[in-house]
Amino acid sequence: MAAESLYRRLGEREGIGAVVDEFYERVLSDEELRPFFEDVDMREQRGHQTRFLVTAAGGPELYDGEDMEAAHDHLDVGHVDFSRIEVHLADALREFDASDEDVDAVVAEIESFRGPIVENRPPNP
């Protein structure tokens, strides 16, 4: 019997959507991260993030958003901000009883985007 996929272990789209909702509750409660989302349609953002994580977890949806660098180019996301996002995501996953192995797998997938989001930006003035 084949091993159960990360997508299934996370509860498929419904479970991942619940994790995303919890994640954004945490992010929007974080005084350092909240400003990044001031002018964002959070309903649309939650759907977008759910599709992204479904794709990242090996689910049937394909992420169809902008590439990471283009999507974040107008933001001043630093390494500390990026790390805070990862912590909130890990905590949201744990809230839904994701195993340490699954949390590590999701965070590793997110970490793979640090370069395009943070490191390829011009230095701050």
C-alpha positions as CSV (number, residue, x, y, z in Angstrom):
1,M,0.0,0.0,0.0
2,A,1.3,3.4,-1.0
3,A,2.1,5.9,1.8
4,E,-0.6,8.6,2.3
5,S,0.3,11.9,0.7
6,L,1.0,15.1,2.6
7,Y,-2.1,16.6,1.0
8,R,-4.3,13.8,2.5
9,R,-2.6,13.9,5.9
10,L,-3.3,17.7,6.1
11,G,-7.0,17.0,5.5
12,E,-7.1,17.7,1.7
13,R,-8.4,21.1,0.6
14,E,-10.8,21.5,3.5
15,G,-8.1,20.8,6.1
16,I,-5.6,23.0,4.4
17,G,-8.2,25.8,4.1
18,A,-8.8,25.6,7.9
19,V,-5.0,25.8,8.5
20,V,-4.8,28.9,6.2
21,D,-7.6,30.6,8.2
22,E,-5.8,29.9,11.5
23,F,-2.5,31.1,9.9
24,Y,-4.0,34.4,8.8
25,E,-5.6,34.9,12.2
26,R,-2.1,34.6,13.7
27,V,-0.5,36.8,11.0
28,L,-3.1,39.6,11.3
29,S,-2.6,39.5,15.1
30,D,1.1,40.0,14.7
31,E,1.9,43.8,14.9
32,E,5.0,43.3,12.8
33,L,3.3,41.5,9.9
34,R,-0.2,43.1,9.9
35,P,1.0,46.1,7.8
36,F,1.8,43.8,4.9
37,F,-1.9,43.0,4.6
38,E,-3.5,46.4,5.2
39,D,-4.8,46.8,1.6
40,V,-5.3,43.2,0.8
41,D,-8.6,41.5,0.2
42,M,-8.2,38.8,2.8
43,R,-10.9,36.6,1.4
44,E,-9.1,36.5,-1.9
45,Q,-5.8,36.1,-0.2
46,R,-7.0,33.1,1.9
47,G,-8.2,31.4,-1.3
48,H,-4.9,32.1,-3.0
49,Q,-2.9,30.8,-0.1
50,T,-5.1,27.7,0.1
51,R,-4.5,26.9,-3.6
52,F,-0.8,27.5,-3.1
53,L,-0.5,25.1,-0.1
54,V,-2.7,22.5,-1.8
55,T,-0.3,22.5,-4.7
56,A,2.8,22.5,-2.4
57,A,1.3,19.5,-0.5
58,G,0.9,17.5,-3.7
59,G,-2.9,18.1,-4.1
60,P,-4.8,18.2,-7.4
61,E,-4.9,22.0,-7.7
62,L,-2.2,23.9,-9.6
63,Y,-1.0,27.2,-8.2
64,D,-1.7,29.8,-10.9
65,G,-0.5,33.0,-9.2
66,E,2.4,35.2,-10.1
67,D,5.9,33.9,-9.5
68,M,7.1,34.6,-6.0
69,E,9.5,37.4,-6.8
70,A,6.9,39.4,-8.9
71,A,4.1,38.8,-6.3
72,H,6.2,40.2,-3.5
73,D,8.4,42.8,-5.3
74,H,6.3,45.7,-4.0
75,L,6.8,44.6,-0.4
76,D,9.8,45.1,1.8
77,V,9.8,41.6,3.2
78,G,12.9,41.0,5.2
79,H,14.4,37.8,6.6
80,V,12.9,38.3,10.0
81,D,9.5,38.9,8.5
82,F,9.8,35.7,6.4
83,S,10.8,33.7,9.5
84,R,7.8,35.0,11.4
85,I,5.6,33.9,8.6
86,E,7.1,30.4,8.8
87,V,6.6,30.3,12.6
88,H,2.9,31.3,12.3
89,L,2.4,28.7,9.6
90,A,4.1,26.0,11.7
91,D,2.0,26.9,14.7
92,A,-1.2,26.9,12.6
93,L,-0.4,23.4,11.3
94,R,0.3,22.2,14.9
95,E,-3.1,23.7,16.0
96,F,-4.6,21.1,13.6
97,D,-2.4,18.3,15.0
98,A,-0.1,18.0,12.0
99,S,2.9,15.8,12.8
100,D,6.3,17.3,13.2
101,E,7.4,15.6,10.0
102,D,4.5,17.2,8.1
103,V,5.1,20.6,9.7
104,D,8.8,20.4,8.7
105,A,7.8,19.4,5.1
106,V,5.5,22.3,4.6
107,V,7.9,24.8,6.2
108,A,10.7,23.4,4.0
109,E,8.6,24.0,0.9
110,I,7.9,27.6,2.1
111,E,11.6,28.1,2.9
112,S,12.4,27.2,-0.7
113,F,10.8,30.6,-1.7
114,R,12.9,32.7,0.7
115,G,15.3,33.6,-2.1
116,P,12.8,35.0,-4.6
117,I,10.9,36.8,-1.9
118,V,13.7,38.2,0.3
119,E,17.2,37.7,-1.1
120,N,16.7,38.8,-4.7
121,R,15.4,42.2,-3.6
122,P,17.6,45.4,-3.9
123,P,18.9,46.6,-0.6
124,N,16.7,48.9,1.4
125,P,17.5,52.6,1.0
